[in-house]
């Protein structure tokens, strides 16, 4: 029986413990590490190269989608299963375009989660109850973008690409009520550069203003509520 190595990434100890208990009961699963933050998780993936990483979307420092994008960017051979309490069509598209192999709600049944892990460890992708190979996933993604994009986007596929690390960083400061000038000072970049990033953020999220962008990020779990009080 082939062993599937796994890391579990969630900053809620009880949830993490529950997931680990389920995984430890399986003969073919070995949990090699647990993590509580996105940047720590990325480091563990680099060092341990697990077959599968179970990652919560809503994490400190780097959110789960950012971690997934970085794993893809670095061509690390770890399949990512994103777990979230925020489940909508656009978020699912963001997750798979970032490089996730599966995306599921945190209230998923234990048996179904075990099946998903085994599927992604073999190189497949799981969308809801469907299992796809790479070609099947690409077809599903194309259909999904066609379904949910706004008419005025005129086929702009990049609207469904997660924000860049810098854009996400700026959006985090926006949710704290900081002005463009304050953000520029904090990041050591020009006021115009911040404005350019904000324009890109509004376009990618298809929202009209900073407030809507902040609400979007909070609703999708990209920015943690406690971050707004720092």
Buried (B, 14 or more C-beta within 10 A) or exposed (E): EEEBBBBBBBBEEEBBEBBBEBBEEBEEBBBBBBBBBBBBBBEBBEEBEBBBBBBBBBBBBBBBBBBBBBBBEEEBEBBBBBBBEBBEEBBBBBBBBBBBBBBBEBEEEEEEBBEBBBBBBEEBBBBEEEBBEEEBBEEBBEEBBEEBBEEEBEEBBEBBBBBBEBBBBBBBBBBBEBEBEBBBEBBEBEBEBBBEBBEBBBEBBBBEEBEEBBEBBBEBBBBBEEBBEE
